[in-house]
Amino acid sequence: MGVATFFRASLLLEVSGRWYVDWLILFFIAVIWVAAFFLSKRNVVANRRRRSRELAEKIIRKSKEPYEYIPVEAQSVTGLRLNELQQSTETLERLGFRRLSDHRLLGKGETIPHSFARNLVNEDLHCFADLIAIQKTLDARGPLIFGFSTFFEAGWSIGASSSGYIAGKYYRRVPRSLSLIIRDCDLEELLRRHLAMCDRVMRDLGVSVLQDVSLEGYRQRLRERMSERRQAFLQRDILAETTEAKRIEAQGHWEWLGDYPRFADRNRGKQTVVTG
């Protein structure tokens, strides 16, 4: 090997070595930057979830739950639209419902009951109906809210409502408590859609409705559902979900199917295998 060739090879090795060292330094800088980015992002998420938890706990402390049911005569409730209540009741009775209870709510630490609800049930459909006026509605002499509830085996339930604070229910969603909210929906149309949803769930999941149609049974299941939603609310990343919650609140329509599609697909898969 000539002297010139030797020096050229040495220079090439030196340049290659410098390039390798520079590349290695850049690689480690990139690794450190990526690690710092994800660590910072994780800290941001952790702090946001902590603030969401604190906010949820504050809201729950102000909620006055659990509530006591105070029997009441509808005529004595100031601000209640009695004509609308009577007309809605007659419509439900025509559809096979019978009246169970008129009551107001007394929250934990409260001395004066508030709001109003009339509960009805259809034994043939195993479906409960509620005609509701929250306190803000009574104060404004506003229209009633009506809803329907049906409970199934294995912890499944379906609730349909004509109004209410949709964002609040969005934050409290749970996998087996399905919801349908259509603001200002006609009573009979809401019942039709509720029952159609019930038929789908029974068919696709292979579950049956619970047979207990007593008032106490209904209230107990409401308490259980409320407890599940309270726990879900405490675990929810509220601050991260605010944009979506505002969107569904503004559109006035929300259908929450939870785990239903996944279980339905799994059951249909089993049926396909059996059929084949």
C-alpha positions in Angstrom: 0.0 0.0 0.0 1.4 3.4 -1.0 1.7 6.3 1.3 -1.0 8.3 -0.5 -3.4 5.3 -0.3 -2.6 4.9 3.4 -3.4 8.5 4.2 -6.6 8.4 2.1 -7.8 5.3 4.0 -6.9 6.9 7.3 -8.8 10.0 6.5 -11.8 8.0 5.4 -11.8 6.0 8.6 -11.5 9.3 10.6 -14.4 10.8 8.8 -16.5 7.7 9.2 -15.7 7.5 12.9 -16.7 11.1 13.4 -19.9 10.5 11.4 -20.7 7.5 13.6 -20.0 9.4 16.8 -22.2 12.3 15.6 -25.0 9.9 14.6 -24.8 8.2 18.0 -25.0 11.5 19.8 -28.0 12.6 17.8 -29.6 9.2 18.4 -29.2 9.5 22.2 -30.5 13.1 22.1 -33.5 11.9 20.2 -34.1 9.1 22.7 -33.9 11.5 25.6 -36.2 14.0 23.9 -38.8 11.3 23.2 -38.6 10.0 26.8 -39.0 13.5 28.2 -41.9 14.2 25.9 -43.8 11.1 27.0 -42.9 11.6 30.6 -44.2 15.2 30.4 -47.4 14.0 28.6 -47.9 11.3 31.3 -47.6 14.0 34.0 -50.1 16.2 32.2 -52.6 13.4 31.9 -52.0 12.4 35.6 -52.6 16.0 36.7 -55.7 16.4 34.6 -57.2 13.1 35.9 -56.4 14.3 39.5 -58.2 17.5 38.9 -61.1 15.6 37.2 -61.4 13.4 40.3 -61.4 16.4 42.6 -64.1 18.0 40.5 -66.3 14.9 40.5 -66.0 14.5 44.3 -67.0 18.1 44.7 -70.1 17.7 42.5 -71.1 14.4 44.3 -70.8 16.1 47.7 -73.3 18.8 46.5 -75.7 16.2 45.1 -77.4 15.4 48.4 -77.6 11.7 47.5 -79.1 9.3 48.5 -82.6 10.7 48.3 -85.7 9.8 50.4 -89.0 9.5 48.6 -91.7 11.7 50.2 -95.3 10.8 49.2 -97.3 13.9 48.0 -100.5 14.9 46.4 -99.8 16.4 42.9 -102.3 19.2 43.5 -100.2 20.5 46.4 -97.0 21.0 44.3 -96.4 24.6 43.3 -95.4 25.1 39.7 -96.6 21.6 38.5 -98.5 21.6 35.2 -101.5 19.6 36.4 -103.2 19.5 33.1 -100.1 18.2 31.3 -99.6 15.6 34.1 -103.2 14.4 33.7 -103.0 14.2 30.0 -99.7 12.3 30.0 -101.0 9.9 32.7 -104.1 9.2 30.6 -102.0 8.5 27.6 -99.9 6.0 29.6 -102.9 4.4 31.1 -104.3 3.9 27.6 -101.0 2.2 26.7 -101.4 -0.3 29.6 -99.6 1.5 32.4 -100.9 1.9 36.0 -99.9 4.4 38.6 -97.6 3.4 41.4 -96.6 6.6 43.3 -96.5 10.4 43.4 -93.5 11.7 45.4 -91.0 14.4 46.0 -87.3 14.0 46.9 -85.6 14.8 50.2 -81.8 14.8 49.9 -79.2 14.1 52.6 -79.2 17.0 55.0 -82.2 18.7 53.5 -85.4 19.6 55.4 -87.6 20.7 52.4 -88.5 18.2 49.7 -88.0 19.2 46.1 -88.9 18.2 42.5 -91.8 15.9 41.6 -92.2 12.5 40.0 -95.1 10.1 39.2 -94.1 6.5 38.7 -96.2 4.1 36.6 -95.6 0.5 35.4 -96.8 -1.8 32.6 -96.7 -5.3 33.9 -97.1 -6.9 30.5 -94.1 -5.0 29.1 -92.1 -5.0 32.4 -91.6 -1.3 31.7 -91.6 1.6 34.2 -92.6 5.1 33.3 -91.7 8.4 35.0 -93.3 11.8 34.7 -90.8 14.2 36.2 -90.6 17.9 37.1 -87.2 18.8 38.6 -87.2 21.8 40.9 -85.9 24.2 38.2 -88.9 23.0 36.0 -91.3 23.7 38.8 -89.8 27.1 39.5 -90.2 28.0 35.8 -93.6 26.2 35.5 -92.0 24.3 32.6 -93.0 21.1 30.8 -92.7 17.7 32.2 -89.8 15.3 31.5 -90.9 11.7 30.8 -88.8 8.6 30.8 -89.0 4.8 30.6 -86.9 2.1 32.3 -86.5 -1.6 31.7 -84.2 -4.0 33.6 -82.8 -7.3 32.4 -80.7 -10.2 33.7 -77.0 -9.9 34.2 -77.1 -6.2 35.2 -78.3 -4.9 31.8 -80.8 -2.0 31.8 -82.2 0.6 29.3 -83.4 4.1 30.1 -85.1 6.5 27.7 -85.8 10.1 28.4 -87.3 13.1 26.7 -84.9 15.6 28.2 -82.6 16.2 31.2 -78.9 17.2 31.4 -77.4 15.0 28.7 -73.8 15.9 29.5 -74.3 14.9 33.1 -75.5 11.4 32.0 -72.7 11.2 29.4 -70.1 11.6 32.2 -71.9 8.9 34.2 -72.2 6.3 31.5 -71.6 2.6 32.5 -71.2 -0.4 30.2 -74.4 -2.2 30.8 -76.8 0.7 31.5 -77.9 1.8 28.0 -79.4 5.2 27.4 -81.6 6.9 24.8 -82.2 10.6 25.2 -84.2 12.6 22.7 -85.0 16.1 23.8 -88.6 17.1 23.4 -89.6 13.7 22.0 -93.3 12.8 21.9 -94.2 10.4 24.7 -95.6 7.6 22.5 -92.7 7.9 20.1 -90.2 7.7 22.9 -91.9 4.6 24.3 -91.9 3.0 20.8 -88.2 3.6 20.5 -87.5 2.4 24.0 -89.4 -0.9 23.4 -87.6 -1.4 20.0 -84.3 -1.1 21.8 -85.5 -3.6 24.5 -86.4 -6.1 21.8 -82.9 -5.8 20.2 -81.2 -6.3 23.5 -83.2 -9.4 24.4 -82.7 -10.9 20.9 -79.0 -10.1 20.5 -77.9 -10.8 24.1 -80.3 -13.6 24.9 -81.4 -12.0 28.2 -84.8 -11.8 29.7 -86.5 -8.9 31.5 -86.6 -9.0 35.3 -90.1 -10.1 36.5 -90.3 -7.9 39.6 -92.5 -4.9 38.8 -93.0 -3.7 42.4 -92.4 -0.1 43.3 -89.8 -1.1 45.9 -88.0 -3.3 43.4 -87.9 -0.4 41.0 -86.5 2.0 43.5 -83.9 -0.5 44.6 -82.7 -0.9 41.0 -82.6 2.8 40.5 -80.4 3.1 43.6 -78.1 0.5 42.3 -77.9 2.1 38.9 -77.2 5.5 40.6 -74.4 4.0 42.6 -72.8 2.5 39.5 -73.0 5.8 37.7 -71.5 7.6 40.7 -68.5 5.3 40.7 -68.1 5.7 37.0 -68.3 9.5 37.4 -65.4 9.4 39.9 -63.2 7.5 37.5 -64.0 9.6 34.4 -61.5 12.0 33.0 -64.1 14.8 33.0 -61.8 17.6 31.7 -60.7 15.5 28.7 -64.3 14.7 27.8 -65.7 18.2 28.1 -65.7 19.0 24.4 -67.6 15.8 23.5 -70.0 16.3 26.4 -70.8 19.8 25.2 -71.3 18.5 21.7 -73.9 15.9 22.6 -75.6 18.4 25.0 -76.0 20.9 22.1 -77.4 18.3 19.6 -80.1 17.2 22.1 -79.9 13.5 21.1 -77.7 10.8 22.5 -77.7 7.0 22.4 -75.3 5.1 24.6 -75.0 1.4 23.8 -72.1 0.6 26.1 -70.9 -3.0 25.9 -74.0 -4.1 24.0 -72.5 -4.1 20.5 -69.5 -6.2 21.6 -71.6 -8.8 23.4 -74.1 -8.8 20.5 -71.4 -9.5 18.0 -69.9 -12.2 20.1 -73.3 -13.9 20.5 -74.0 -13.6 16.8 -70.6 -15.3 16.2 -71.6 -18.2 18.4 -74.9 -18.5 16.6 -73.1 -18.6 13.3 -70.8 -21.4 14.5 -73.7 -23.4 15.9 -75.8 -22.9 12.7 -72.9 -24.0 10.5 
